[in-house]
Amino acid sequence: MSALDSSLLLSLTAPQPRLPGIETWLRNEVWNDAAFDRAGRSPKDYLLAGERLVNERESLLATTAPQVYAELTTAAVPDRTISGFFTDNPHSAAVIFDGCSLREVPRLNELARASRRAVLEQGCGRAAVPSETIQFVADRLGFGLPAIGPSQLTSRRELRTQNVRYYYFAQSNSYHTIEDGEDSLLLWCRFPDQRYTDSTAIDEGLFDGAWDGFEQAWQNTVQAVPADRTVLVTSDHGYVFLKSGFSDTRLKNLDRPLNGKRFRFFEEHETMPERTPGLWLDESRRLAVLAGRGHNRPQAPSASQSVYRHGGLTLMEMFTPWLVLGPVGSA
């Protein structure tokens, strides 16, 4: 469907929630097995084809329905927290692939089939605001934790008292022996986000390597979970791909009050920036966030040249995979 299709414009400007329709479009038309096949099963070509569609759609949203960014900040699917999943699925496991987006769902489906685990549910979770890991820990895990990094969760009492056993995988090749027992199992793998944060992540070519890297990460996490458990596969946040031609040039320099970042918390003595298109404000939290595909350039002595970024408010940063897999042998 073209970005200028009249029925699309009507749906985006009608006084109704827009996110359900956008989620359906992302999952059913942009990031799925059929789209991967159309791209010749080339990960980087699939990435570029999908990003052209998303950039086109999000540019249209910015001019016709900017309220969609406010929708992204509202309570995110209340039952889709990790603790809520464990409540509904006793004796289960959850695997968080840090920085995994909806783009990678075909790869996750492929690995699920290879593991003989049926996909029982496929939908979307939601990142926190800002779309950062530590904020997800505080807001979306659902265990009453502070905003801390995943490596710090290993010894947290909040997890132990709620019968959750935690495993942290710093690399895709990190390995743990996952013992069975009565506890729910929470596994956090820093892949693929670790691939997107250095100066080599400058174009779509990195996506090929990340696609391949999921096999080892999956083997050490999902396949290491006891075979009889239901497994949730999800993520803490996605990312926006900001190669030239895939960002909104109207938002140039909008990141200056944020010191070149995609978000910033302001101290009490600091003056917050003015509310303007492309800059979402939460005065109560003294938080300003880039809302849209602004190509921020971090101001630092050795700033990363990565085109894979997160922390802001865009469709691909905020929507995350939510795949529930059955026990081994269910596929």
N, C-alpha and C positions, 0 to 999 in steps of 0.2 A: 504494500500500500504506500503510495506517495505521501510525503510529508504535507503536501498541499491538498490532499483529498478532502472534499467538502464534508463528508461524514466524519472524518477524523477531527477536523476543526470543530465541528458541532459537539462531538463527544468531549473534547478538551475544554470547551468554553461553557458547557452546560453546568448549572449549579448542582453538582453532585461530586462525590469522591472520585478522584481520577486514578488513584493508585491501583485498585483492582484491575482495571483495564490495561494499565501500563505493565503490571506484573504479568498478566496473561500474554501480552504482546512480546515481552522479553523472553518468556519461557517457551512460547509456542512458535514464534517466528524468527527470533534473532539468535538465541543461544540454545541450540538443541542438536540432536543427532542428525536431523535432516539438513540443517544449515552446515554442519561439519562435512556431510557428504557433498553438498553443493560446492564447497570450497576445495574439493578434491582430497579431503581428509588431510589437508595441510594446516597445521595449527596456526601458523602466522598468517596465512591467507584467510582462514576462518576469522581470526582476530580482526584483521583489517576490514573484511566485509561487514562484520557485525558492528564494528565501531563507526563505520560510515553511517549506518542506519541509526545508531544511538545518538551520534552527534547531530544528525539531521533532526531527529525527534526532540532532543533536548533543547536545541536552538529554537525550535518552534514553541516548546513549552515556555521558554524564557520570555517570549513575546506575547503569547496568547493565554497562558495559564501559570503565571509565576507562583500562584498559591500552592502548586504541587510541592514546593519545597517546605512549606509549612506543614503539609500533610506528612512529609517524610520525618518530621520532628515529633509528631504525636506518638502516643504510646504504641509500641511496636508489637502487634499481634500478641496480646497478653499471655496466651498459653504457650507461646514459643520461646520460653526460656529453657535453659538446660535443667534447672530444678523442676520445672513443670513437666518436662519430658520424663524425668525419672519418676515423678509422682504417678504419671499415667502409665509408665512402663517399668514396673518393678523388675529388678534383676536384669538390667539392660546396661548398655555402654553408650557413651557419646565421644566422638572423635572430632576435634576442632582443628581444621587445617587453616593456620593463620594466614589471612590475606587471600583465601580462595574466593573466587567470584562466580557468578552465574555462568560466565564464559566456559568454565572448566567442567560444567555438568556432564557433557558427553563423555569426558574422560572418566569421571566418577562412575557413570553408568557402565562404561566398558569394564572398569575394574571390578564393579559389583558382579557383573555377569561372570567374569573370570573366577571370582571367589565363590560362585554358586549361591550368592545371596540375592534374593528377589528384592526389587525396589517396591516397598509397600506404600510409600508416600513420597511424593516429590513436589515441593513447594518452595516458598521463600521465607527465610528469616529476615531479620533486620539488624543492622548495625546500631550502635549507640550514637549519640550526638555529643561531641564530634566523633567521626567514624575512626576512632583510635582503639587500640587493644586494651589499654588500661581502663578506658571508659566502659568498654564492653564487659570487662570483669566486674565492674561495680554495678552496672545497670542491667545486663542481659544474662549473666550466669544465674542470678536469682538466689544466691546464697548469703546475701547480706555482707558481701566483701567490700573492702575499700578499693579505690582505683590504684591497683598495683599491677606489676607485670606478671605474666604467666609463670615465669621461673620462680616467683615468690610464693606460689600457691602450694608448693610441695608440703610445707609444714603448717598450713593454716588449720586452725581448730574448727572454723566454720564448716569445712568440708568433712572433717572426721566426725563431728557431732551429728552430721546428717547422713552418715554412713556412705560417704563417697570416697573412693580410693583414687588418688590422682597420680598420673604419670606425665612427665614433661620430656619432650623430644626436642632438643636444641637444634638438631640437624635432621635432614631426611634420612640419614643413615644411622641415627641414634637408635639404640635397641634396649628394650626392657623385657623381662619375662613377665607376662601378664598372668597372675595367678587368679584362679577362680575363687569363689566365696560368696558371701551374702551381700557384700557391698555393691553399690552401683560403681561403674568404672568411668572415669573421665580422663581422656587422653588429649593432650595439647601438643600439636606438632608445629614448629616454627616455619615449616615449608608450606606454601611457596613464598611467603612474604620476605624471607631472608634473601631471596633471589632478586627482589625488585628494589632493593634499597642501596645498591652501590652504583658507582659511576659507569659500570658496564651495561646497565639497563637502559640503553639509549634508543632502542628501536624494537620493532616487532620480532626480530630474530631471537631475542631471549625467550619468547613465548614457546618456541619449539623445544628448548632445553627444559623449561619448566614443565611442559606437557609430559616429556619423557621421565622427568624426575618423580612424578607422582607414583610410578610403579614401586620404587623402593620405599617411599614414604607410606604408601598403602600397605605394603607387605609388613612393615614394622609396627603398624598401628591397627588398622581394621582386621587384617588377617591374623594378628596376634591375639585378638579378643577371643575368649572361649566360644566355640562354634555354636552353642545353643542360645546365645544371647542376641536379642534385637539390638541393632546399632544405629544410632543417629550420626550422620555425617553432615557437618555444618561448618561455619566460619564466623570469625569475629567481625570482619569487614571485607568489602571488596576493594576495588581501586579504579581510578579513572586513568585512561590511557591518553596522554597529552602530546603525542607526536604532532608535528606541524600539520595543520589541516584538520585536526581532531579537537580543537579547542575553540572557545568563543572569543573572538578578537575584541568584542565589545567590552569584555571584562579585563582588558589589559591594564595593568598597574593597580587593579583594585585590591591587590594583596599588600600594598604598602603599609597600611595601618596594622597588618598582621605580621610585619617583619618578614615578608616573603613566604609565610607559611599558609596552610589552608585553614587554619583556625588560630585563635589566640584568646586566652583568658586574661582580662585586664585587672590590674591591682586597683584597690579602692581609690588611690590618689590619682589614677590615670583617667584621662578623658576618653570615653568610648567613641568610636567613629559614628558618623551619622548613618541612619538606615537608608540604604540605597539599593536599587536592583542589583542582584549579584552578591549582596552582603547581608546575611541573615544574623539578627541580633537576639540574644537572650539576656535582657537587662538584669534579671534576677540572678543569673549565674555570671554576669559580666563576661559574656562569651560572644565573640564574633566569628562567623564561619563563612567561607566562600560558598555561595549557593549557585552552582553552575560550573560549566567547564572552563573556568579561568585557568590559564597556564601559569601557575605560580613558579617563581624561580627563587629558591631559598637564598637568603643573604647570609652567607657564611664563608670563611676563608677557603674551604674546600667543599663547596656545595655539590651535592649529588646532581648529576645530569640525568638522572632517571626520568623516564617519561611515564613511569608507573607510580601514581601517587594516591595517598588516601588521607583522610582527616576532614574532608569537606562534605558538602551536601550535593551529591549527584546520584543519579539512578544506580550507577555501577559501583559506587562506594557504599550505598546504603542497603541495597537488596543483596541478600546472601543465599547460598544454597541451603536447602533443608531436605535431606534425603534420609528416609527411614528404611533400613534394610532388615530383611528377615534373617533367621538363623541360616547357617551353612546348609545347603541342600534344598533350600526353599525355591531356588530359581530353576 
